[in-house]
Amino acid sequence: MYLLHRLAAEDLPVAVAGGAEIDALRVLSLAGHVKATIPKPMRTLDGYAQPPALVNEITSLGRTMLRRFPMR
């Protein structure tokens, strides 16, 4: 919910980077709270790298969740 509130405070589209934030964004996207483009991790010599994701929209369900669970 923290990420959803943070996204609501910014002008969309927003780029999201970092493993933990992209994982949280995947959950929000699967729940139908946001519409986002999340690229697949890219194989590198050291393992994998996650390119930034792009959040295009907070859905009406996401806005309902923002009202129902305000940040305190």
Rosetta blueprint (number, residue, H / E / L):
1 M L
2 Y H
3 L H
4 L H
5 H H
6 R H
7 L H
8 A H
9 A L
10 E L
11 D L
12 L L
13 P L
14 V E
15 A E
16 V E
17 A L
18 G L
19 G H
20 A H
21 E H
22 I H
23 D H
24 A H
25 L H
26 R H
27 V H
28 L H
29 S H
30 L H
31 A L
32 G L
33 H L
34 V E
35 K E
36 A E
37 T E
38 I L
39 P L
40 K L
41 P L
42 M E
43 R E
44 T E
45 L L
46 D L
47 G E
48 Y E
49 A E
50 Q L
51 P L
52 P L
53 A E
54 L E
55 V E
56 N E
57 E E
58 I E
59 T L
60 S H
61 L H
62 G H
63 R H
64 T H
65 M H
66 L H
67 R H
68 R H
69 F L
70 P L
71 M L
72 R L
